[in-house]
Amino acid sequence: MGLSEQLMEDLKTAMKAKDKFRLTVIRFLRSEIKNAEIAKKPPLEEEEIVEVLYRELKRRKEALVDFEKADRPSLVGELKEEITIISGYLPPQLTKDELREIIQEAITGLRASSKKDIGKVMGSIMPKLKGKAEGSLVKEILEELYK
């Protein structure tokens, strides 16, 4: 079952369970996917839907930091719930060890030898890691390796 179908099934389940919060989050995600489809024209591929969900997850994580700084506990709680719901639809994230191994292979393959090559390494591996790892984590590991 694809992500679109899964979202539709979960929408129905949330409606039946009268889970208004989950229903609102799923409706919002479906509308963002629909907006992306309208912008692109043909139906979105599974990878593109993952990109939309990942973008929404990233927005919420950024907002979470802001709300924590502003000491808004009720909004922080809601955002954490939304992050949990959205994360449930995304593929599992790679661990730091798995990332380190992939990055090390890329460094070896590109013969990257200094901190100047971080951009080149990032450019080569980020398309492969799309939806599986955050760019900030990849950059952090790269900087660790080049210390």
HUZIWO-V853422 format. One record per pair of residues at least 24 apart in sequence whose C-alpha atoms are under 10 Angstrom apart, sorted by the first residue. I is the first residue (numbers start at 1). J is the second residue. Records with the same first field share a line. If there is no record, write none. Layout:
I->J ; J
This chain:
2->45 ; 46 ; 49
3->45 ; 46 ; 47 ; 49 ; 50 ; 53 ; 89 ; 90
4->29 ; 30 ; 33 ; 44 ; 45 ; 46 ; 49 ; 89
6->89
7->89
21->78 ; 81 ; 82
22->81 ; 82 ; 85 ; 86
24->82
25->81 ; 82 ; 83 ; 85 ; 86
26->82 ; 85 ; 86
28->56
29->53 ; 56 ; 86
32->56
47->130 ; 131
48->131
49->89 ; 90
50->89 ; 90 ; 91 ; 130 ; 131 ; 132
51->90 ; 130 ; 131
52->131
53->86 ; 87 ; 89 ; 90 ; 131
54->86 ; 87 ; 89 ; 90 ; 91 ; 130 ; 131 ; 132 ; 134
55->131
56->82 ; 83 ; 86 ; 87
57->82 ; 83 ; 84 ; 85 ; 86 ; 87 ; 90
58->83 ; 134
59->83
60->86
90->131 ; 132
91->131 ; 132 ; 133
92->131 ; 132 ; 133
93->129 ; 131 ; 132 ; 133 ; 134
94->129 ; 131 ; 132 ; 133 ; 134
95->132 ; 133
96->133 ; 137 ; 138 ; 141
97->141
99->129 ; 132 ; 133 ; 137 ; 138 ; 141 ; 142
100->138 ; 141 ; 142 ; 144 ; 145
102->128 ; 129 ; 138
103->138 ; 139 ; 141 ; 142 ; 145
104->141 ; 142 ; 145
107->142 ; 145
112->146
113->146
114->143 ; 145 ; 146 ; 147
115->142 ; 143 ; 145 ; 146 ; 147
116->146
117->142 ; 146
118->142 ; 143 ; 146
